[in-house]
């Protein structure tokens, strides 16, 4: 036993006891992460004769998930939504749908076809967003793979390579080749001799040669891994001339786009609901007992001794409702404009949440010209303000497709688009897209844009707190104030992601269980089952 | 309106909820205003949307027209001004008149001070303002000078600095804005601007 490795031991256990024994042993040895997620918070069911109530402010993902879990425990929920539609920033637009931008109402002009839609907010789900995937499973929301990266897509920078777009596969291959060449040279110059054995230095040189596709002399002269300038089915491949090291360093691609598919939230494969991200919202609505009250804008929130009182406005009338508890999904920066009796510190915490400026454009293209260029899904990156072009990976080879023509979140860059009229945005976006796909504008049939910082009742996406405010207020906002809980992606480390919204809901519901149990202990005998 | 008010009273008379008599529902179609400017247009510093209650109808009309015509808010550094431009682009003259009337009638608590300056120094500076805006900041329509009391101090400060920097009041057609741009030449430093705003914000 002492002379075998852990891996050999596990193989042995697996053979003798089957996979279940292997799993348990692995957990005991700490090789596999313990499954930290086992589904939504179980809410203590209401006692017989009790009819607890909750107000949910905002029918976004966090609000709907919270309502669903509370309803399961027999708690009656009233969901108030300020907008004309439920879903919050989970918004998919199709033919005839409205984008309720402040001062610039837009109607989606896409053809009336199931495959022509635009996910204005969230658009992709990685495999480790366990909460969201739980709900997709539980609510019967069918998913498909979404290609979030295509090595055939492009990188473009006006100030690099004469502004000519370069395939991402070429850039990746060249970067790897150039970095490997430096590593090889360094090893060859005995820079690692103090650090490792001669044998390991030799291995390192072999590694860099393999990793970067270097010559025997450790030179990178281009690689057929990035394709060929000739028809490589019929002729010997001829690699593209590699990018120069200086040109690579001067380009902007390695600041962001180079790692576009490397980060954890974008680790492949990603998924998307079939037919549009709002499938998630529809799933929640199908399973909720009570549907959201729409066009109901909250005016006041008051913590009272035994509950929360909310005044909202709907159809030119004020309504006041009360409930035992309140879960508030409203963007925190709106709360200063809503009457309340929160403590100064709590209000200061709410004020510390700042607006995000996510912006997107989508074009209906008469032809899927990118597919003829070998691009099936994925993203092209540019240093132009549009930042990214997304190609749909669903409905491949359909006649038409929706091309995402801009995706920016920098406040200054998005601010440029926010100030424009919708038509100006489409024109500006098309000018940038032309740099990557010359002549592509002729396929544009119509388009629509979404500046989240100008959206009615949202006024932002990707909220943020400064690091100091995070230290000061984040945990405060995670706790209830009286019987009022703040929820939403804003109360998470993952703003702008549905998983962040669901994590905030889960966190609030855990605290809710504690609060209810403390109320039970502190008197109310009727609560005791 | 009277029908609505009656309904309103019937609905809420006798309930424990403290709905003030001054509160009225937002006229339909104007809910957009309250998204940023807050309930009863009480203002929301997070959105940089000031309290509007107490402003005169004629002043609101003038500003809405200025935004609409690009006289105000066109400067590239005037982010909130450009946001207001978008909101006014489609307004008709009668819309503007209706909005201004409603704003004049909204009631909300006078804002609490948020900036701290040398009130005495601000008072001295204000002597140059009082001729048009009045000693108590009550405003003077004959001079085209709006009420200043009851306006958020952070908003006053922003506007003073916008006039100083030419972000507001540079358009030839902005007659009163140009006067203000000239008048703020007496505000010679950032502390001056803070002191002045701090003084004005405590005028009743």
Boltz contact constraints between the chains, C-beta under 6 A:
constraints:
  - contact:
      token1: [A, 103]
      token2: [B, 86]
      max_distance: 6.0
  - contact:
      token1: [A, 103]
      token2: [B, 87]
      max_distance: 6.0
  - contact:
      token1: [A, 103]
      token2: [B, 89]
      max_distance: 6.0
  - contact:
      token1: [A, 297]
      token2: [B, 31]
      max_distance: 6.0
  - contact:
      token1: [A, 299]
      token2: [B, 39]
      max_distance: 6.0
  - contact:
      token1: [A, 313]
      token2: [B, 25]
      max_distance: 6.0
  - contact:
      token1: [A, 313]
      token2: [B, 26]
      max_distance: 6.0
  - contact:
      token1: [A, 316]
      token2: [B, 25]
      max_distance: 6.0
  - contact:
      token1: [A, 316]
      token2: [B, 28]
      max_distance: 6.0
  - contact:
      token1: [A, 317]
      token2: [B, 25]
      max_distance: 6.0
  - contact:
      token1: [A, 318]
      token2: [B, 25]
      max_distance: 6.0
  - contact:
      token1: [A, 320]
      token2: [B, 17]
      max_distance: 6.0
  - contact:
      token1: [A, 333]
      token2: [B, 46]
      max_distance: 6.0
  - contact:
      token1: [A, 336]
      token2: [B, 44]
      max_distance: 6.0
  - contact:
      token1: [A, 336]
      token2: [B, 46]
      max_distance: 6.0
  - contact:
      token1: [A, 337]
      token2: [B, 38]
      max_distance: 6.0
  - contact:
      token1: [A, 337]
      token2: [B, 39]
      max_distance: 6.0
  - contact:
      token1: [A, 337]
      token2: [B, 44]
      max_distance: 6.0
  - contact:
      token1: [A, 338]
      token2: [B, 39]
      max_distance: 6.0
  - contact:
      token1: [A, 339]
      token2: [B, 39]
      max_distance: 6.0
  - contact:
      token1: [A, 351]
      token2: [B, 46]
      max_distance: 6.0
  - contact:
      token1: [A, 419]
      token2: [B, 82]
      max_distance: 6.0
  - contact:
      token1: [A, 457]
      token2: [B, 35]
      max_distance: 6.0
